[in-house]
Amino acid sequence: MKCMIQVGAFAVINGIAPRQPTDYTYEYRCLAFDAERAFKLGEPIEKACSWGSGTKQRNYWLAAYKAAKEAS
């Protein structure tokens, strides 16, 4: 599951014109939440993570998954 927000489109629709995205950590929080949820539900990594091998999103997802595993 990929979680992303289109800050620019949201701003244009609402008449707000920010110069930069308001929250740089949103994608990482979504990745961590998704990885933790996958671990709690017992989903295997190959099935739960849709990010391509070697991408920074997949590496962050895997780190969050392993952290959830170690915390349990």
MIDOSE-1310 file (N, C-alpha, C; in nm, 2 decimals, decimal comma, always signed):
residues 72
mkcm	+0,08/-0,12/+0,00/+0,00/+0,00/+0,00/+0,09/+0,12/+0,00; +0,07/+0,21/-0,09/+0,15/+0,33/-0,10/+0,06/+0,45/-0,05; +0,12/+0,53/+0,03/+0,05/+0,64/+0,09/+0,12/+0,77/+0,04; +0,05/+0,85/-0,03/+0,11/+0,98/-0,07/+0,01/+1,09/-0,08
iqvg	+0,05/+1,21/-0,07/-0,04/+1,32/-0,08/+0,01/+1,42/-0,19; -0,08/+1,47/-0,26/-0,05/+1,57/-0,36/-0,07/+1,71/-0,30; +0,03/+1,76/-0,24/+0,02/+1,89/-0,17/-0,01/+2,00/-0,27; +0,06/+1,99/-0,38/+0,04/+2,10/-0,48/-0,10/+2,10/-0,53
afav	-0,16/+1,99/-0,57/-0,30/+1,98/-0,62/-0,39/+2,03/-0,51; -0,37/+1,99/-0,39/-0,46/+2,03/-0,27/-0,45/+2,18/-0,26; -0,34/+2,24/-0,27/-0,32/+2,38/-0,25/-0,39/+2,46/-0,36; -0,38/+2,41/-0,49/-0,44/+2,48/-0,60/-0,59/+2,48/-0,59
ingi	-0,64/+2,37/-0,55/-0,79/+2,35/-0,53/-0,84/+2,45/-0,43; -0,77/+2,46/-0,32/-0,81/+2,55/-0,21/-0,76/+2,69/-0,21; -0,70/+2,73/-0,32/-0,65/+2,86/-0,34/-0,53/+2,90/-0,25; -0,46/+2,80/-0,20/-0,34/+2,83/-0,12/-0,22/+2,80/-0,21
aprq	-0,12/+2,88/-0,20/+0,00/+2,86/-0,29/+0,12/+2,85/-0,20; +0,15/+2,74/-0,14/+0,27/+2,72/-0,06/+0,39/+2,71/-0,15; +0,50/+2,76/-0,10/+0,63/+2,75/-0,17/+0,69/+2,62/-0,16; +0,67/+2,55/-0,05/+0,72/+2,42/-0,03/+0,62/+2,33/+0,04
ptdy	+0,63/+2,20/+0,02/+0,54/+2,11/+0,09/+0,54/+2,14/+0,24; +0,42/+2,12/+0,30/+0,41/+2,16/+0,45/+0,46/+2,05/+0,54; +0,47/+1,93/+0,49/+0,51/+1,82/+0,58/+0,60/+1,72/+0,50; +0,73/+1,73/+0,52/+0,83/+1,64/+0,45/+0,83/+1,50/+0,50
tyey	+0,78/+1,48/+0,62/+0,78/+1,34/+0,68/+0,66/+1,26/+0,66; +0,56/+1,31/+0,59/+0,43/+1,24/+0,57/+0,45/+1,11/+0,50; +0,53/+1,10/+0,40/+0,55/+0,97/+0,33/+0,62/+0,87/+0,42; +0,71/+0,91/+0,50/+0,78/+0,82/+0,58/+0,70/+0,77/+0,70
rcla	+0,61/+0,86/+0,75/+0,51/+0,81/+0,85/+0,42/+0,71/+0,79; +0,37/+0,73/+0,67/+0,28/+0,63/+0,60/+0,36/+0,50/+0,58; +0,48/+0,51/+0,54/+0,56/+0,38/+0,51/+0,57/+0,31/+0,64; +0,61/+0,38/+0,75/+0,63/+0,31/+0,88/+0,49/+0,25/+0,93
fdae	+0,39/+0,32/+0,92/+0,25/+0,27/+0,96/+0,22/+0,15/+0,88; +0,24/+0,15/+0,75/+0,21/+0,04/+0,66/+0,29/-0,08/+0,70; +0,42/-0,06/+0,73/+0,51/-0,17/+0,76/+0,47/-0,24/+0,90; +0,44/-0,15/+0,99/+0,40/-0,20/+1,12/+0,27/-0,28/+1,12
rafk	+0,17/-0,23/+1,04/+0,05/-0,29/+1,02/+0,07/-0,43/+0,95; +0,15/-0,44/+0,85/+0,18/-0,56/+0,78/+0,24/-0,66/+0,88; +0,33/-0,62/+0,97/+0,39/-0,71/+1,06/+0,29/-0,76/+1,16; +0,20/-0,67/+1,21/+0,10/-0,71/+1,31/+0,00/-0,81/+1,25
lgep	-0,03/-0,80/+1,12/-0,12/-0,89/+1,05/-0,05/-1,02/+1,00; +0,08/-1,02/+1,02/+0,15/-1,14/+0,98/+0,17/-1,16/+0,83; +0,17/-1,05/+0,75/+0,19/-1,06/+0,61/+0,34/-1,07/+0,58; +0,37/-1,15/+0,48/+0,52/-1,16/+0,44/+0,56/-1,04/+0,37
ieka	+0,69/-1,01/+0,37/+0,74/-0,89/+0,31/+0,71/-0,88/+0,16; +0,73/-0,99/+0,09/+0,71/-1,00/-0,05/+0,57/-0,96/-0,09; +0,47/-0,99/-0,01/+0,33/-0,96/-0,04/+0,29/-0,82/+0,01; +0,34/-0,78/+0,12/+0,30/-0,65/+0,18/+0,36/-0,53/+0,12
cswg	+0,49/-0,54/+0,08/+0,56/-0,42/+0,03/+0,56/-0,42/-0,12; +0,50/-0,31/-0,17/+0,49/-0,30/-0,32/+0,60/-0,21/-0,38; +0,69/-0,16/-0,30/+0,80/-0,08/-0,35/+0,91/-0,17/-0,41; +0,97/-0,11/-0,52/+1,07/-0,19/-0,59/+1,20/-0,21/-0,51
sgtk	+1,27/-0,32/-0,54/+1,39/-0,35/-0,47/+1,49/-0,24/-0,49; +1,56/-0,20/-0,39/+1,66/-0,10/-0,40/+1,62/+0,05/-0,38; +1,49/+0,07/-0,38/+1,44/+0,21/-0,36/+1,45/+0,25/-0,22; +1,46/+0,38/-0,20/+1,48/+0,43/-0,06/+1,35/+0,40/+0,02
qrny	+1,23/+0,41/-0,05/+1,10/+0,38/+0,02/+1,10/+0,23/+0,07; +1,15/+0,14/-0,02/+1,15/+0,00/+0,03/+1,25/-0,02/+0,14; +1,36/+0,04/+0,14/+1,46/+0,03/+0,25/+1,40/+0,08/+0,38; +1,33/+0,20/+0,37/+1,27/+0,25/+0,49/+1,16/+0,16/+0,54
wlaa	+1,08/+0,11/+0,45/+0,97/+0,02/+0,48/+1,03/-0,11/+0,55; +1,13/-0,16/+0,50/+1,19/-0,28/+0,56/+1,25/-0,25/+0,69; +1,31/-0,14/+0,71/+1,36/-0,10/+0,84/+1,25/-0,09/+0,95; +1,13/-0,03/+0,91/+1,02/-0,02/+1,00/+0,96/-0,15/+1,03
ykaa	+0,96/-0,24/+0,93/+0,90/-0,38/+0,95/+0,99/-0,45/+1,05; +1,12/-0,44/+1,03/+1,22/-0,51/+1,12/+1,21/-0,45/+1,26; +1,19/-0,32/+1,27/+1,18/-0,25/+1,40/+1,06/-0,30/+1,48; +0,95/-0,32/+1,40/+0,83/-0,37/+1,46/+0,84/-0,51/+1,51
keas	+0,92/-0,59/+1,43/+0,94/-0,73/+1,47/+1,03/-0,74/+1,60; +1,13/-0,65/+1,60/+1,22/-0,65/+1,72/+1,15/-0,60/+1,85; +1,05/-0,51/+1,83/+0,98/-0,45/+1,94/+0,88/-0,54/+2,00; +0,84/-0,64/+1,92/+0,74/-0,74/+1,98/+0,80/-0,85/+2,06
